[in-house]
Amino acid sequence: MFKWLSVPRAKAHCDIPCGIYDPVVAKMAAQTVQKMVLRMQNLEHPAPGSEMAAHQAFANTFSRYVQVKEEHAEKCKEELRILWADYAWPNTDANEIAAKFNAALKLAGQCKQTVSMENAENLVAACDDIAAAFWATKNVDYSDPNAAARYGT
């Protein structure tokens, strides 16, 4: 059919070959997971005997933090899968790249399953490691000078 219509077959490494990739989206999602874990750990339980409204407010806030943590852990996984599958990864060791992504994806899953600052910090570090490998393929030294400001207090 392509010959009949005289339409050349397109060759691309992704569904729509825009060629624009940046691991920062995955890192920002990982940082959001980390921030939600921090907020969950610092959220004060109402004292026993407190008014029902205080307990309801706590439950509402805690459940919202959990929801955001879950959503962003999944967003991190999605962004990592896209970067891994669609980017060509020139001049890299495929096994090394696969191991980095496998570790990061597992960490994102662990972040969904737990409320662990260690897991969240490791996920952010894994995203940084992938970002360093990504930018090295473009002969750019990776740094994220805005990470601390983005994360805040």
HUDA-V738994 format. One record per residue. N is the residue number from 1. RES is the residue in one small letter. PHI is phi in whole degrees, -180 to 180 (none if undefined). OMEGA is omega as a letter, one per 20 degrees, with the letter a starting at -180 (NA if undefined). D_LAST is the distance of its C-alpha to the last C-alpha in whole Angstrom. Layout:
# HUDA-V738994
n | res | phi | omega | d_last
N | RES | PHI | OMEGA | D_LAST
N | RES | PHI | OMEGA | D_LAST
This chain:
# HUDA-V738994
n | res | phi | omega | d_last
1 | m | none | r | 59
2 | f | -63 | r | 57
3 | k | -66 | a | 60
4 | w | -62 | a | 62
5 | l | -86 | a | 59
6 | s | 59 | r | 59
7 | v | -103 | r | 55
8 | p | -71 | r | 54
9 | r | -77 | r | 51
10 | a | -82 | r | 48
11 | k | -125 | a | 46
12 | a | -149 | r | 42
13 | h | -92 | r | 39
14 | c | -146 | a | 37
15 | d | -59 | r | 39
16 | i | -127 | a | 38
17 | p | -74 | r | 38
18 | c | -76 | r | 36
19 | g | 77 | a | 34
20 | i | -104 | r | 31
21 | y | -135 | r | 28
22 | d | -159 | a | 25
23 | p | -67 | a | 23
24 | v | -63 | r | 19
25 | v | -65 | r | 20
26 | a | -64 | a | 20
27 | k | -66 | r | 17
28 | m | -63 | r | 15
29 | a | -65 | r | 16
30 | a | -64 | r | 16
31 | q | -65 | r | 12
32 | t | -66 | r | 12
33 | v | -57 | a | 14
34 | q | -60 | a | 11
35 | k | -67 | r | 9
36 | m | -67 | r | 12
37 | v | -62 | r | 13
38 | l | -58 | a | 10
39 | r | -66 | r | 10
40 | m | -65 | a | 14
41 | q | -69 | a | 14
42 | n | -95 | a | 12
43 | l | -71 | a | 14
44 | e | -85 | r | 17
45 | h | -71 | r | 21
46 | p | -67 | r | 23
47 | a | -65 | r | 26
48 | p | -57 | a | 29
49 | g | 86 | r | 31
50 | s | -66 | r | 29
51 | e | -60 | r | 30
52 | m | -57 | a | 30
53 | a | -60 | r | 27
54 | a | -66 | r | 25
55 | h | -68 | r | 25
56 | q | -67 | r | 26
57 | a | -64 | r | 22
58 | f | -61 | a | 21
59 | a | -61 | r | 23
60 | n | -64 | a | 22
61 | t | -63 | a | 18
62 | f | -61 | a | 18
63 | s | -66 | r | 21
64 | r | -67 | r | 19
65 | y | -61 | r | 16
66 | v | -62 | a | 19
67 | q | -61 | a | 20
68 | v | -66 | r | 17
69 | k | -59 | a | 17
70 | e | -62 | a | 21
71 | e | -60 | a | 21
72 | h | -77 | r | 18
73 | a | -64 | r | 20
74 | e | -69 | r | 23
75 | k | -63 | r | 22
76 | c | -60 | r | 21
77 | k | -61 | a | 25
78 | e | -62 | a | 26
79 | e | -64 | r | 25
80 | l | -65 | r | 26
81 | r | -62 | r | 29
82 | i | -63 | a | 30
83 | l | -62 | a | 29
84 | w | -66 | a | 31
85 | a | -80 | a | 34
86 | d | -96 | r | 34
87 | y | -80 | a | 34
88 | a | -75 | a | 37
89 | w | 53 | a | 35
90 | p | -67 | r | 38
91 | n | 55 | r | 38
92 | t | -127 | r | 36
93 | d | -83 | a | 37
94 | a | -59 | r | 37
95 | n | -68 | r | 37
96 | e | -67 | r | 34
97 | i | -64 | r | 32
98 | a | -60 | r | 33
99 | a | -65 | r | 32
100 | k | -62 | a | 28
101 | f | -68 | r | 28
102 | n | -59 | r | 30
103 | a | -63 | a | 27
104 | a | -66 | r | 24
105 | l | -65 | r | 26
106 | k | -65 | r | 27
107 | l | -62 | r | 23
108 | a | -62 | r | 22
109 | g | -64 | r | 25
110 | q | -65 | r | 24
111 | c | -67 | r | 20
112 | k | -72 | a | 22
113 | q | -84 | a | 24
114 | t | -132 | r | 22
115 | v | -119 | a | 18
116 | s | -127 | r | 18
117 | m | -66 | r | 15
118 | e | -61 | r | 17
119 | n | -61 | a | 19
120 | a | -64 | r | 15
121 | e | -64 | r | 15
122 | n | -66 | r | 18
123 | l | -66 | r | 18
124 | v | -61 | r | 16
125 | a | -64 | r | 18
126 | a | -65 | r | 21
127 | c | -65 | r | 20
128 | d | -64 | r | 20
129 | d | -63 | r | 23
130 | i | -66 | r | 25
131 | a | -62 | r | 23
132 | a | -62 | r | 25
133 | a | -66 | r | 28
134 | f | -61 | a | 28
135 | w | -68 | r | 28
136 | a | -64 | r | 30
137 | t | -67 | r | 33
138 | k | -110 | a | 32
139 | n | 58 | r | 33
140 | v | -123 | r | 29
141 | d | -77 | a | 27
142 | y | -80 | r | 24
143 | s | -153 | r | 20
144 | d | -131 | a | 17
145 | p | -65 | a | 16
146 | n | -98 | a | 13
147 | a | -58 | a | 12
148 | a | -67 | r | 9
149 | a | -66 | r | 8
150 | r | -63 | a | 9
151 | y | -70 | r | 7
152 | g | 73 | a | 4
153 | t | -110 | NA | 0
